Amino acid sequence: MKDYNEIQCPDCGGKIFIDAKLLLQGSSFNCSNPDCGASVSLSQSSYQVANNAMEEFEKLKGK
């Protein structure tokens, strides 16, 4: 998996692999545990805040 970050599933503790760029485009990501069914996504009201944070992070990485 390229450019994916891993977070812990809030329901079962399994792994959820997230691509930040796709998350900002509205994608959702499912828990890797097939018995769980949990997914993670951003609410539309969070897109701009998250996008601004990612832009600032990219600027810092470039320094």
Contact map, one row per residue, 1 for C-alpha under 8 A:
111100000000000000000000000000000000000000000000000000000000000
111100000000000000000000000000000000000000000000000000000000000
111110000000000000100000000000000000000000000000000000000000000
111111000000000011110000000000000000000000000000000000000000000
001111100000000011110000000000000000000000000000000000000000000
000111110000001111000000000000000000000000000000000000000000000
000011111000001111000000000000000000000000000000000000000000000
000001111100111100000000000000000000000000000000000000000000000
000000111111111100000000000000100000010000000000000000000000000
000000011111100000000000000000000000000000000000000000000000000
000000001111100000000000000000000001010000000000000000000000000
000000001111110000000000000000000001000000000000000000000000000
000000011111111000000000000000000000000000000000000000000000000
000000011001111100000000000000111000000000000000000000000000000
000001111000111110000000000000111000000000000000000000000000000
000001111000011111000000000011110000001000000000000000000000000
000111100000001111100000000011110000000000000000000000000000000
000111100000000111110110000010000000000000000000000000000000000
001110000000000011111110000000000000000000000000000000000000000
000110000000000001111111000000000000000000000000000000000000000
000000000000000000111111100000000000000000000000000000000000000
000000000000000001111111111000000000000000000000000000000000000
000000000000000001111111111100000000000011000000000000000000000
000000000000000000011111111000000000000001000010011000000000000
000000000000000000001111111000000000000000000000000000000000000
000000000000000000000111111100000000000011010000000000000000000
000000000000000000000111111110000000000010000000000000000000000
000000000000000000000010011111000000001111000000000000000000000
000000000000000111000000001111100000001110000000000000000000000
000000000000000110000000000111110000111100000000000000000000000
000000001000011110000000000011111101111000000000000000000000000
000000000000011110000000000001111100000000000000000000000000000
000000000000011000000000000000111111100000000000000000000000000
000000000000000000000000000000111111100000000000000000000000000
000000000000000000000000000000001111100000000000000000000000000
000000000011000000000000000000101111110000000000000000000000000
000000000000000000000000000001101111111000000000000000000000000
000000001010000000000000000001100001111100000000000000000000000
000000000000000100000000000111100000111110000000000000000000000
000000000000000000000000000111000000011111000000000000000000000
000000000000000000000010011110000000001111100000000000000000000
000000000000000000000011010100000000000111110110000000000000000
000000000000000000000000000000000000000011111110000000000000000
000000000000000000000000010000000000000001111110000000000000000
000000000000000000000000000000000000000000111111000000000000000
000000000000000000000000000000000000000001111111110000000000000
000000000000000000000001000000000000000001111111111000000000000
000000000000000000000000000000000000000000001111111100000000000
000000000000000000000000000000000000000000000111111110000000000
000000000000000000000001000000000000000000000111111111000000000
000000000000000000000001000000000000000000000011111111100000000
000000000000000000000000000000000000000000000001111111110000000
000000000000000000000000000000000000000000000000111111111000000
000000000000000000000000000000000000000000000000011111111100000
000000000000000000000000000000000000000000000000001111111110000
000000000000000000000000000000000000000000000000000111111111000
000000000000000000000000000000000000000000000000000011111111100
000000000000000000000000000000000000000000000000000001111111110
000000000000000000000000000000000000000000000000000000111111111
000000000000000000000000000000000000000000000000000000011111111
000000000000000000000000000000000000000000000000000000001111111
000000000000000000000000000000000000000000000000000000000111111
000000000000000000000000000000000000000000000000000000000011111
